[in-house]
């Protein structure tokens, strides 16, 4: 008998990426390819491997079918941030197959590119208070995927009451500023600002 989790992983939609590009207006990043398995819908998340041990997640804003270069492609419209990360890290995913998941499923080792805490954990590998220098660091064993450890670090910082700024209206993240719970409380921050 197959467990529910095995079924979910086995039957997740997959798309083989043939091309990736940016659209200027509206500013979007697009993964174009063919469906290998399942059905892809807006609101699902694409899981893009950045390295052998790290995967980023990005929400699918729109799904469109177009004819490009004589073939029919499924185009996944995403926020431009993913394109920036792929460019900056020199990651090429053309020819790779990416998994698509419903919002509620987070594959092990993946990071949510749009979560300020996970973004901070990825950029800094730690939470260091901008005021007092207190440190909350990465604690993972060598067998654990890097993304899993960073995700756990981000969750731990949230749980303990560390503060990182929310994303700007354009989606930009301040990946340097953070405050330990004590300093954030001394700054007079209301609990709702955490």
N, C-alpha and C positions, 0 to 999 in steps of 0.2 A: 504494500500500500504506500502511495506517495504522500508525503506530508504537505500541508498547505504551503509552507515556505519553499519547498523544492518545486512545487507546481508554479509558484509565482516567478521564481528565478528562471525555470526552464521555458516558460511561455511568455516572457517579456518580449515586447516588440524590439526588433533590431533593424538598423539601417546601415547599409554599406555606403560610406562617404566617397563620392566621386569628385566633389569640388567643395571649396569653401571660399566665401568672398563677403565683402561688406557692401551694403546698400547705403547711399548717401542720404536719401530722403524718402521715408523716415530712416534715421540712422539705425541700422540693424546689422547683425552678423548672420550669415546664412550658411547652413550645411546642406548641400545638395547631394542626393544619392538615390539609391533604390532600396525598397523595403525587402528585407531578407525574411522577416517573420513578423506576424502580428499586424496590428493597426495602430497608427500614430495619430494622436489628437492634440490640439492646443490644451495647455494646462498640464501636460505630462512633462517629465524632465528628461533631458538627454544627459548621459554620463560619458564624458570625454576623457579618455586616458591621456594624462600629461606625461607620465613616465610609467615604468613598470610597477611602481608602488603607489602612484598617486592619480586619482581620478577627480575631475571637477564636475559638478552638477550645474546645469543651467535650465531655467524654465523655457518651454516651447511656447512662444507667443502666438504663432500662427503656422499653419501647415498649408502649403500650396503645391499643386502639381503644374509643372511647366515643361515645355519642350526646349531643350538646350543641346546644341551640338548634335542634332539628329536623334537624340534619345529623350525619353520622358523621365524627368527627375522629380522626386519628392523634395521640396525645399522646406527646411525647418527654419523659421525666423526666430532668432534669439537676440537677447540684449547684446550690444557691441562689446561689452566687457570681456566676454569669452574670446573674441577675436584678438583683442589687445593682449590677453594672457598668452594665447598661442603664438602670436607674433614675437612678443618679448622673450618667450622661452624657446623660440625656434622649433616649435612642435609642428610636425606635419602629420595630419591624420587622413589624408587622401588615401583610399584603398583599405582603410580600417573599417571594421564593423563596430558601431557603437550601440549600447543598450539604451532603451527608453524605459523609464519607470513612471508609475503613477506617483504623485507628490508624496504620498505617505510612506513610500519604500525608499530607504537610503542604503545602497549597497555598501558593504564594508569597505573601508579605505577611501571613501569618496568625501569630498568637501563641497559644501554649498557655497558657491562663488559669491552669492549675494548676502551672506550672513556676516555682519561686521566682526563678530567674535571669531568666526572661522577664518575670515580674511586676515585679521590681526595675527592669529596663531600661525598662519602660513607665512606671512611676511616677516614676523619677528621670531618665531619658534619659541616664544615665551610672552608672558605679560609682565612688563616692568613698569611700575608706577611712575608717571611723569613728574610727580611731586616728591615722593620720599624715597624712590628707588627700590621699594619692596618688589620681590620677584616671585612669580608663579611660573614654574618651568615645565617643560615637557618630560613626562615620565612614562616611558613605554619600553617593553622588552624588545629584543632584536628580532623576534619572530613576528612582531606586529607590523602591519603595513604603516608607512609613515602617515598617510591620510587618516588612518584610524586613531593614531596617537594625537595628531593635531586636532581632530574632531573632539576627542575626549578632553584635551586641554581646554578647548573653547567652551565645552559644556561645563567643565569644572569652574572656569572663570565666571560663567553666568551664575552657577549655583552658589558660589561663594560671595557674589555681589560685586565683582569687579565691574568697572564702567569702561566702555568704549563708545565713541560717538556713533550715532545712527548714520546710515548712508545719506548722502546729499540728494537733492531732488533729481539730479542727473545720474544717480547711481554710484557716484564716486565715493570711495571709502577713505577715511583718515586712518591709515594703518600704523601710525606711530603713537598717537595720544591714547593713554589709558590711565585709570586711577584705581588704586586698591580700595577696598570697601571703606577703610578708615578715612583716607584722604577725600574720597568722594563725599562721605558724610560731612566732613569738616567744611567742604565747599558749600554746604547747605543745600545739597541736591535732595529733591523730594524723591521718595521711593519710586514714583511713577516714571522718573527720568532714567532709571537704571536699565 
